[in-house]
């Protein structure tokens, strides 16, 4: 029997048994991470440098792009390193840092998506009050509240998880450090405390979901009252990217954590975790840029300006 004080490292889930598959996983992770870095980096640069994009919607989109970059950089580099060098090790402190950062960025993303839903609600349902309710100071306060609450939330979960005694080995059935798999190593009933915290977190997430559903019911009712068909289409298309990103994030996260045990398997768990922690952050810039002419124009100006300078 060993406890957490004697554990110096954890063993992550092996990406594959064959060397060729390990290298294939490395290349896939590399391609996805480069696409995410390029897409989110372009959005951050375009919004920061483009004066026409200094609006609440793009301000929150910039913050969302930062969380997506953080999510990718928290899990993918270590997975790439392990695939390339055929190892599974991650240090105890490295695992704690991963847990903290994963919770921090995922909680920030949910909070920002909820705030962005409020932005669309005010824009469509209360357009005359948009400048008052979503002024620059109000936007800064909402973004700061999202980041600060996510920081406290992740700090609480990380501190609670890594004070638990661990006596069931050090092998984790995931390609990154995830609390659910660390709790399986615990030999104390203290893990019920963390399960309680996770239940509270689920309730808070459900509260965000209810707020989003209620907001979109009001939005669609307002859109249907718009007299012109062109106006209805324009209002709907401003919500479409947010709905797509939200659906991708919630569907993959919920199914990954609440799927029936009867269909659970290591390969399915791995695929779902890659979807919500890697693929979703990489796709978000593409989803937001497809329907947004202002963003595409700003990114194009940024790229052409860079090529002209070089």
Protein Blocks (a to p, Z undefined) as FASTA:
>chain_A
ZZfklpmbdcdddfbfbfklmmmmmmmmmmmmmmmmmmmmmmmmmmmmmmklmcfklmmm
mmmmmmmmmmmmmmmmmmmmmmmnopabdcfklmmmmmmmmmmmmmmmmmmmmmmmmmmm
mmmmmmmlmmmmmcfklmmmmmmmmmmmmmmmmmmmmmmmmmcccfebjbdcbfbdcfkl
mmmmpcbfklmmmmmmmmmmmmmmmmmmmmmmmmmmmmmmmmmmpmblklmmmmmmmmmm
mmmmmmmmmmmmmmmmmgcfklgcfklmmmmmmmmmmmmmmmmmmmmmmmmmklmmmmmm
mmmmmmmmZZ
